[in-house]
Structure formats: structure tokens, C-alpha cells
Amino acid sequence: VVSARPPARTLDLGCGSGVVAIAAARRGALAFASDLHPAAVAATRANAARNAVVVDVRSGDLFEPWSGERFERIVF
């Protein structure tokens, strides 16, 4: 079955290791993640690479890195 719906834009706020964003990307979502702590941003980037998925990872506080962007799913 082919879906006519585009992939859901999924934002993982306070991403930590990136596990939620990575799981979303593995299921076909356009994945985005952010965290205030540089170590978490680095961990998410490394874990996304290890899992061969694309996650747009940014550093910042809550919605600040995503000003003006829209998402179908937001997890925290």
C-alpha cells in the first residue's frame, strides 16, 4: 500500500541520545531534534550516523532553534 500522505515532520525536543528522533526517521518520518546541552546534540548526531538515518539536529532551548517551522508531531 502506498500512502499519498507526505512523511510526518517529527520534532524531538530535549532529545538526549536521539532515540525518539532516530526511531521516527527509521519509520519514514522527517526527523528533527534539539537539546540545550552540547553533549546531547553530539550524541544524537553520532547515534543517527550509527543508525544510518538523517536527523536535523540543532542546539538550543525548546522551540528557539525551530522558529517559524511547523511539525505534525512533537515529542518531549
Secondary structure, DSSP 4 states (H G I P E B T S, - for coil): ---SSPPPEEEEET-TT-HHHHHHHHTT-EEEEEESSHHHHHHHHHHHHHTT--EEEEESSTTGGGTT---SEEE-
